[in-house]
Amino acid sequence: MPTPESATIQADDPRVKRYLPWVVAIALFMEQLDSTIINTAIPSMAASLNVTPLSLKAVVSCYILSLAVSIPISGWMADRFGTRRVFSTAVGLFTFSSILCGLSVNVPMLVAARMLQGFSAAMMMPVGRLAVIRTFQKSELLTAMNFVIIPALIGPLLGPTIGGLIVHWLPWQAIFFVNVPIGLAAQWMIHRHMPDYRSEVQRPLDVIGLVLFGAGVALLSWILEIFGDHYLDVTSTAILFLLSLSLLGAYVLHARHALHPLLQLALFKTRTFRISVAGGFVTRLGVGGLPFLLPLLYQIGLGLPAWQSGLMMMPTAAAAMMMKLISVRVLRRFGYRQVLIVNTVMIGLTISLFSIITPATPIWLILLLGLAQGFFNSLQFSSMNSMAYADIKTEDSSMASTIASSMQQMSMSFGLAFGSIVAAWYLGDLPQSDRAAVVDALHHAFLTLGGLTVLSSLSFWTLRPNDGEAVSKGYVAPVPQQTSDTNSPPI
C-alpha cells in the first residue's frame, strides 16, 4: 500500500501521471538497447580481449542468469525500501556497471560487470511497472503501459544498427558508455517525478524460498543456455534438469505453507491472472523461438550477410510500435477473450507462413510477413501483460508484478531453447552448404512453432466475454471473479 505521503503525490500532482511513463520508458529503453547492442560487438570484443567469439557467450548468459535470479526479490525490495529508492538505485547501478563493462580488460571482469548489470536490470522493469500500476487507474493502465513500451521497442530497432556503427568507427567499449548519458537523464527525472510507494506491512524476506526458487531458476536457465553446446553429456544434463525441477517443486511446497513466501502462488487463483501469466507462457514458446530461427533462415537459408539479416528484423519492431497506438481501441471494441483467441491463431499462421520463404521470394513479401508478425505479437503482449492486473488488488500489485516478470523472463529462455531444439531436430547433420535442404528443414521448424502457437489459443477459451474490462473499459464487475476452477493447483 502507498504511504500517505506518496498517495498525496499521486492524487494531487498531475505531473506524476504525465511524466512517470517517460521515467520508466527511458530506463527500459536503456536496458533494451544494451541487451541488443552487445550482440553486434561480440567479434570486436573477442579480438580485443584475445579470445574466441564463442567464449564470450558467458557475457550474455551471465546477464540472463543474474536477471532470472534477481527478479523475484524486486517486489520485496520495493515494498521494503520504496519504489523511488529502489528504482533510482537500480538505474544508478546499471549505469555504473555499464562503465565497468567498458573498462573491462579481460573476460572475468566483463562477466562480473554484466552480472551486476543483470541484477540492476531485474530491479528496473518490475519496480517501474509497479509504480505505473499504482499510479494509474485500471481504466488508464493499458494506455500507460503501452506508452512505456513504445520507447523500449526503439532499443531492439536501433540496437544492432547503432552497435554496428560504433564498433566500425570506435572501440567496442563505447557501446557500454552510451548508457551513461541515458542513465543520468533517467536519474534526473526519477528525482523529480517518481512516486515513492511502499508497503505498510513490512514482511520478512523469504530466504529459504529465495534459495530454492533462485537456485532452481538459475540452474534451469543455465541448462537451457548451454543446450546443444556439448559442454555436458546427456546424463549430466538430465540429472541437472531434474535437480532444477526438484528445486522448483520444493519451492511450490514451501510457498504453500510459508507465512510470507517469496512469490505468493495464491495469486494464480485469480483466473485472469492465471490465464494471462501461465497460459501466455505457452504462447510465448512459439514466439520466443523466432529470434533464433529467423537469422538462420535469412543468413544460412537465403545467404544474406549479417547486417542485412538485422535490417530484415526492423519492420517487426516498427510494426510493434504502430500497433501499440491502436491496441487500446481494439481491446475496448472486441474484448480480451476475442482478441486473444483470434490474435493467437493469427500469430501461429504468420509463423507458419515463413515456411514459404525461399531464395526466390521477393523481399517485399518477407518484409510484409515481418510487419504482420510485429503487429500481432505487439497486440498479444499488450493484451496478456495488461489483463494480468485486471482483477489484482492494489496491495497485491507488487507481488503480481514480480511473478509476471519472473514468468516472462523464464518464457524467453524456454522459447529460445525450444526454437533451438526444433531447429536441431529438423536440421540434423545437414551441411550448411546444402542450402536447399537447410531451407526445407527450417520450413518444417516454422510449421511446428506455428502449429504449437495455434494450439496455445485454447488456453484463452476459458476467458469470459467481460474479462479484463476493468482495464479496457474501466468497468468493475459487481461480483469477485472467483469460480470453482480457482481451486485448481496454481502451477
Secondary structure by P-SEA (a helix, b strand, c coil): cccaaaaaaacccccccccaaaaaaaaaaaaaaaacccccaaaaaaaaaccccccaaaaaaaaaaaaaacccaaaaaaaaccaaaaaaaaaaaaaaaaaaaaacccaaaaaaaaaaaaaaaaacaaaaaaaaaaaccccaaaaaaaaaaaaaaaaaacaaaaaaaaaaccccccccccaaaaaaaaaaaaaccbbbbbbccccccaaaaaaaaaaaaaaaaaaaaacccccccaaaaaaaaaaaaaaaaaaaaaaacccccccccccccaaaaaaacccccccccccccccccaaaaaaccccccaaaaaaaaaaaaaaaaaaaacaaaaaaaccaaaaaaaaaaaaaaaaaacccccccccaaaaaaaaaaaaaaaaaaaaaaaaaccccccccaaaaaaaaaaaaaaaaaaaaaaaaaaaaaaaaccccccaaaaaaaaaaaaaaaaaaaaaaaccccccccccccccccccccccccccccccccccc
